[in-house]
């Protein structure tokens, strides 16, 4: 850590994705149900769905599944899901140990375990193929799902996916340090006198391109959820093991490597990167666009790590065009430059280049 970085910012990486977002406070019509998957390891996951928009009853809406990142929850999608609800019948899950989902019986928080949880949920619910949308760690898990079970995926949208970087940004190093045994709990002890609002503001400063975009209602919701999560007896263990799972996924080579699996994805893919992302560098966008065949790329210069919370309208437009093009057959891999039109349009709306 350099002398210009505050220890507050480094410690904020103990919770690298906000537990709630600007859309959460007003999402009074959201519903949460719990699903249990009995076969070992036994999993119980909370599933959040947005209210059905007016006139949607009986409409042929395609299924979608949203997967959050490290430290996040299904609430991270409360701003985006309603914008697509007229087109997509969306579900956002709390991965095991996050949000309102209890830890998995086997204590496995690897990226592969997260991918298996997604696959098991989709198989049990018989909702596939779905439009799969993932952020950060959830983007890495979604990449594995799309590579291993193409039958379950209609389209794939990855927002700042946690794919291996040879030279990670300095601001992302503290998150990787969480993988070291005991470091997460040390962070907790060092900051035990912080108020939930202090903690939340530091996290938002790390994750948002411009934290001022967070509404007072959004901040209050995030503070409340953060305080609740800190009281959970397994909170620090989940953070440590999940961070270790991401680091371990970065080191895998061969056919199990995330970049190799990205090359195997057949589904039409949208990649979203933020120019102010302090956790996943925007320089990875070019490599990702080359790895995911026929993909389209949306870059948002002012966004940070959670574009779906900062610029939900721009992300929704790009996702909607991806879904529409996949439905009419124009979004298949190899569609060429035409596949980038939707992303370019959404990008220009927020000053992208």
C-alpha positions as CSV (number, residue, x, y, z in Angstrom):
1,X,0.0,0.0,0.0
2,X,1.5,3.4,-1.0
3,X,1.6,6.4,1.3
4,X,-1.2,8.0,-0.7
5,X,-3.6,5.2,0.0
6,X,-5.6,5.2,3.2
7,X,-5.9,2.1,5.3
8,X,-9.7,2.7,5.1
9,X,-9.6,2.1,1.4
10,X,-7.6,-1.1,1.7
11,X,-9.8,-2.5,4.4
12,X,-12.9,-1.7,2.4
13,X,-11.9,-4.5,0.1
14,X,-13.0,-6.8,2.8
15,X,-16.4,-6.2,1.3
16,X,-15.7,-5.5,-2.4
17,X,-19.3,-5.4,-3.6
18,X,-22.0,-3.4,-1.9
19,X,-24.6,-5.6,-0.1
20,X,-27.5,-3.4,-1.4
21,X,-27.9,-0.9,-4.2
22,X,-29.7,2.2,-5.2
23,X,-32.6,0.3,-6.5
24,X,-33.3,-1.7,-3.3
25,X,-35.2,0.8,-1.2
26,X,-37.9,1.4,-3.7
27,X,-38.2,-2.2,-4.7
28,X,-41.2,-2.8,-2.4
29,X,-42.8,-5.2,-4.8
30,X,-39.8,-7.6,-4.8
31,X,-40.5,-11.1,-3.6
32,X,-38.0,-13.5,-1.9
33,X,-38.4,-17.2,-1.7
34,X,-36.0,-19.9,-0.6
35,X,-35.2,-23.0,-2.6
36,X,-33.6,-26.2,-1.1
37,X,-31.4,-28.5,-3.0
38,X,-31.2,-31.8,-1.1
39,X,-28.5,-33.8,-2.9
40,X,-25.0,-33.4,-1.3
41,X,-23.9,-30.9,-0.6
42,X,-27.3,-29.6,0.7
43,X,-27.9,-26.0,-0.4
44,X,-30.6,-23.5,0.5
45,X,-30.6,-20.3,-1.6
46,X,-32.7,-17.1,-1.4
47,X,-34.2,-16.2,-4.8
48,X,-35.3,-12.6,-5.4
49,X,-37.8,-11.7,-8.2
50,X,-39.1,-8.2,-9.2
51,X,-42.7,-7.3,-9.3
52,X,-44.4,-8.2,-12.6
53,X,-44.8,-5.0,-14.8
54,X,-48.2,-3.8,-15.9
55,X,-49.4,-5.8,-18.9
56,X,-46.9,-8.5,-18.5
57,X,-49.4,-11.1,-17.4
58,X,-49.6,-13.8,-20.1
59,X,-46.7,-12.2,-22.1
60,X,-44.1,-14.6,-23.3
61,X,-41.1,-13.5,-21.2
62,X,-37.9,-15.4,-21.4
63,X,-36.2,-16.6,-18.2
64,X,-33.1,-14.8,-16.8
65,X,-30.8,-15.5,-13.8
66,X,-28.7,-12.8,-12.1
67,X,-25.6,-13.8,-10.1
68,X,-23.8,-11.3,-7.8
69,X,-20.2,-10.9,-6.9
70,X,-18.0,-11.4,-3.8
71,X,-19.5,-9.8,-0.8
72,X,-22.7,-8.9,-2.7
73,X,-26.2,-10.3,-2.8
74,X,-29.3,-10.5,-5.0
75,X,-30.1,-6.9,-4.0
76,X,-27.3,-5.8,-6.3
77,X,-29.7,-6.4,-9.2
78,X,-32.7,-4.4,-7.8
79,X,-32.0,-1.4,-10.1
80,X,-31.5,-3.5,-13.3
81,X,-34.1,-6.3,-13.0
82,X,-37.2,-4.0,-13.1
83,X,-35.9,-2.3,-16.3
84,X,-35.9,-5.7,-18.1
85,X,-38.9,-7.2,-16.4
86,X,-41.2,-6.6,-19.4
87,X,-38.9,-8.8,-21.5
88,X,-37.3,-11.1,-19.0
89,X,-38.7,-13.2,-16.2
90,X,-35.8,-12.6,-13.9
91,X,-34.5,-14.2,-10.8
92,X,-31.6,-13.1,-8.7
93,X,-30.0,-15.6,-6.3
94,X,-28.1,-15.2,-3.1
95,X,-25.2,-17.5,-3.5
96,X,-24.5,-19.9,-0.6
97,X,-23.3,-17.9,2.4
98,X,-24.2,-14.5,0.9
99,X,-27.3,-12.3,1.3
100,X,-30.0,-14.3,3.0
101,X,-28.6,-17.7,2.0
102,X,-27.0,-19.9,4.7
103,X,-23.5,-21.4,4.1
104,X,-23.2,-24.6,2.1
105,X,-22.9,-27.8,4.1
106,X,-19.5,-28.6,2.7
107,X,-18.0,-25.1,3.3
108,X,-16.9,-24.9,-0.4
109,X,-16.8,-21.4,-1.7
110,X,-14.7,-22.0,-4.8
111,X,-15.8,-20.5,-8.2
112,X,-16.5,-24.0,-9.3
113,X,-18.8,-24.6,-6.3
114,X,-20.6,-21.3,-7.1
115,X,-21.0,-22.5,-10.7
116,X,-22.3,-25.9,-9.5
117,X,-24.9,-24.1,-7.3
118,X,-26.1,-22.1,-10.3
119,X,-26.3,-25.3,-12.4
120,X,-28.2,-27.2,-9.7
121,X,-30.7,-24.4,-9.3
122,X,-31.4,-24.2,-13.0
123,X,-31.7,-28.0,-13.3
124,X,-34.0,-28.2,-10.3
125,X,-36.2,-25.2,-11.5
126,X,-36.2,-26.4,-15.1
127,X,-36.1,-22.8,-16.2
128,X,-33.2,-23.2,-18.7
129,X,-32.0,-22.1,-21.1
130,X,-31.8,-18.7,-19.5
131,X,-30.2,-15.4,-20.1
132,X,-27.4,-15.5,-17.5
133,X,-26.1,-12.3,-16.1
134,X,-23.1,-12.2,-13.7
135,X,-21.0,-9.5,-11.9
136,X,-17.4,-9.9,-10.7
137,X,-17.1,-13.3,-9.0
138,X,-20.5,-14.1,-10.3
139,X,-19.2,-13.4,-13.8
140,X,-16.5,-15.9,-13.3
141,X,-19.0,-18.5,-12.1
142,X,-21.3,-17.7,-15.0
143,X,-18.4,-18.2,-17.5
144,X,-17.9,-21.7,-16.1
145,X,-21.6,-22.5,-16.3
146,X,-21.8,-21.3,-19.9
147,X,-18.7,-23.3,-20.9
148,X,-19.8,-26.5,-19.1
149,X,-23.6,-26.5,-19.7
150,X,-24.3,-24.6,-23.0
151,X,-27.8,-26.2,-22.9
152,X,-28.7,-24.0,-20.0
153,X,-27.7,-20.7,-21.6
154,X,-29.5,-18.5,-24.1
155,X,-27.2,-15.5,-23.7
156,X,-24.4,-14.5,-21.3
157,X,-23.8,-11.0,-19.9
158,X,-20.7,-10.4,-17.8
159,X,-20.3,-7.2,-15.9
160,X,-16.7,-6.6,-14.7
161,X,-16.1,-10.4,-14.6
162,X,-13.4,-11.7,-12.3
163,X,-11.2,-13.3,-14.9
164,X,-7.4,-13.7,-14.3
165,X,-5.2,-10.7,-14.6
166,X,-1.4,-11.1,-14.9
167,X,-0.9,-7.7,-13.4
168,X,-3.9,-6.8,-11.2
169,X,-4.4,-3.2,-10.2
170,X,-2.9,-2.1,-6.9
171,X,-6.3,-1.2,-5.6
172,X,-7.4,-4.8,-6.1
173,X,-4.5,-6.3,-4.0
174,X,-6.3,-6.0,-0.6
175,X,-9.1,-8.2,-1.9
176,X,-6.7,-10.9,-2.9
177,X,-5.1,-10.7,0.5
178,X,-8.4,-11.8,2.0
179,X,-7.5,-15.2,0.8
180,X,-4.7,-15.4,3.3
181,X,-5.9,-17.3,6.4
182,X,-6.8,-15.0,9.2
183,X,-6.5,-11.7,7.2
184,X,-10.3,-11.3,6.9
185,X,-10.8,-11.6,10.7
186,X,-7.9,-9.2,11.2
187,X,-9.6,-6.6,9.1
188,X,-12.7,-7.1,11.2
189,X,-10.8,-6.5,14.5
190,X,-8.9,-3.5,13.1
191,X,-12.2,-1.9,12.1
192,X,-14.4,-3.0,15.0
193,X,-14.9,0.6,16.1
194,X,-16.2,1.7,12.6
195,X,-19.8,2.4,12.3
196,X,-21.8,0.6,9.6
197,X,-22.1,3.9,7.7
198,X,-18.3,4.4,7.7
199,X,-17.8,0.9,6.4
200,X,-20.4,1.3,3.7
201,X,-19.1,4.6,2.5
202,X,-15.6,3.1,2.1
203,X,-17.0,0.2,0.1
204,X,-18.9,2.5,-2.2
205,X,-15.8,4.6,-2.8
206,X,-14.0,1.4,-3.9
207,X,-16.8,0.0,-6.1
208,X,-18.4,3.1,-7.6
209,X,-16.9,5.3,-10.3
210,X,-18.7,8.2,-8.6
211,X,-20.1,7.4,-5.1
212,X,-22.2,10.6,-5.3
213,X,-24.5,8.7,-7.6
214,X,-25.8,6.7,-4.7
215,X,-29.1,8.1,-3.4
216,X,-29.6,8.7,0.3
217,X,-32.2,5.9,0.3
218,X,-29.7,3.6,-1.4
219,X,-27.0,4.4,1.1
220,X,-29.4,3.8,4.0
221,X,-30.4,0.5,2.6
222,X,-26.8,-0.6,2.1
223,X,-25.9,0.5,5.6
224,X,-28.8,-1.5,7.1
225,X,-27.9,-4.6,5.1
226,X,-24.1,-4.3,5.9
227,X,-24.9,-4.1,9.6
228,X,-27.1,-7.2,9.4
229,X,-24.4,-9.2,7.6
230,X,-21.7,-8.2,10.0
231,X,-23.7,-9.9,12.8
232,X,-23.7,-13.2,11.1
233,X,-21.3,-15.7,12.8
234,X,-20.0,-17.0,9.5
235,X,-19.5,-13.6,7.8
236,X,-15.7,-13.4,7.9
237,X,-15.2,-17.1,7.1
238,X,-17.4,-16.7,4.0
239,X,-15.4,-13.7,2.8
240,X,-12.0,-15.4,3.4
241,X,-12.9,-18.7,1.7
242,X,-14.7,-17.0,-1.2
243,X,-11.7,-14.7,-1.8
244,X,-9.4,-17.8,-1.7
245,X,-11.7,-19.4,-4.2
246,X,-11.3,-16.5,-6.7
247,X,-7.5,-16.5,-6.2
248,X,-7.4,-20.2,-6.8
249,X,-9.5,-19.9,-9.9
250,X,-6.9,-17.4,-11.2
251,X,-4.1,-20.0,-10.9
252,X,-5.9,-22.9,-12.7
253,X,-4.5,-23.7,-16.1
254,X,-5.4,-26.0,-18.9
255,X,-9.0,-26.8,-19.7
256,X,-10.1,-25.7,-16.2
257,X,-8.6,-22.2,-16.6
258,X,-11.2,-19.4,-16.9
259,X,-9.7,-18.0,-20.1
260,X,-9.8,-21.4,-21.7
261,X,-13.4,-21.8,-20.7
262,X,-14.2,-18.4,-22.0
263,X,-13.1,-19.6,-25.4
264,X,-15.5,-22.5,-25.2
265,X,-18.6,-20.3,-24.6
266,X,-21.0,-20.6,-27.5
267,X,-23.8,-18.3,-26.2
268,X,-24.0,-14.7,-27.6
269,X,-22.1,-12.7,-25.0
270,X,-22.2,-9.1,-23.8
271,X,-19.2,-7.8,-21.9
272,X,-19.5,-4.7,-19.7
273,X,-16.5,-2.8,-18.3
274,X,-16.2,0.4,-16.3
275,X,-13.4,2.9,-17.0
276,X,-13.1,3.7,-13.2
277,X,-13.2,0.1,-12.0
278,X,-10.6,-0.3,-9.2
279,X,-11.1,-4.1,-8.9
280,X,-11.2,-5.3,-12.5
281,X,-9.1,-3.3,-14.9
282,X,-10.7,-2.0,-18.1
283,X,-7.6,-3.1,-19.9
284,X,-9.0,-6.6,-19.6
285,X,-11.9,-5.7,-21.9
286,X,-9.9,-6.2,-25.1
287,X,-8.7,-9.6,-24.0
288,X,-12.2,-10.7,-23.0
289,X,-13.7,-9.5,-26.3
290,X,-11.2,-11.7,-28.1
291,X,-11.7,-14.7,-25.9
292,X,-15.5,-14.8,-26.0
293,X,-16.2,-15.4,-29.7
294,X,-18.5,-13.0,-31.5
295,X,-19.0,-11.0,-28.3
296,X,-20.2,-7.4,-28.0
297,X,-18.4,-5.0,-25.7
298,X,-19.9,-2.1,-23.7
299,X,-17.4,0.2,-22.0
300,X,-18.7,2.9,-19.6
301,X,-15.9,5.4,-18.9
302,X,-17.5,6.8,-15.8
303,X,-18.6,3.5,-14.2
304,X,-16.8,1.5,-11.6
305,X,-17.1,-2.2,-10.6
306,X,-20.9,-2.3,-10.5
307,X,-22.2,-0.8,-13.7
308,X,-25.6,-2.4,-13.2
309,X,-26.0,-0.3,-10.1
310,X,-24.4,2.9,-11.4
311,X,-25.8,2.9,-15.0
312,X,-28.7,0.5,-15.0
313,X,-30.4,2.1,-17.9
314,X,-27.4,1.8,-20.2
315,X,-26.8,-1.8,-19.2
316,X,-30.4,-2.6,-19.6
317,X,-30.5,-1.3,-23.2
318,X,-27.4,-3.4,-24.1
319,X,-28.9,-6.5,-22.5
320,X,-32.2,-6.0,-24.2
321,X,-30.6,-5.7,-27.6
322,X,-28.5,-8.8,-26.9
323,X,-31.7,-10.7,-26.0
324,X,-33.6,-9.5,-29.0
325,X,-30.8,-10.3,-31.4
326,X,-30.4,-13.8,-30.0
327,X,-34.1,-14.3,-30.4
328,X,-34.1,-13.4,-34.1
329,X,-30.9,-15.2,-34.8
330,X,-28.7,-12.2,-35.5
331,X,-26.8,-12.5,-32.2
332,X,-25.1,-15.8,-32.8
333,X,-21.3,-16.0,-32.5
334,X,-19.5,-14.7,-35.5
335,X,-22.2,-12.0,-36.1
336,X,-19.4,-9.5,-36.7
337,X,-19.5,-5.8,-36.3
338,X,-23.2,-5.7,-36.4
339,X,-23.2,-7.4,-33.0
340,X,-21.7,-4.3,-31.5
341,X,-24.5,-1.9,-32.5
342,X,-26.6,-2.2,-29.3
343,X,-23.6,-1.8,-27.0
344,X,-22.4,1.2,-29.0
345,X,-25.8,2.8,-28.7
346,X,-26.0,2.3,-24.9
347,X,-22.4,3.4,-24.6
348,X,-22.9,6.7,-26.4
349,X,-25.8,7.5,-24.1
350,X,-23.4,7.9,-21.2
351,X,-20.5,9.4,-23.1
352,X,-18.6,6.2,-24.0
353,X,-16.0,5.9,-26.7
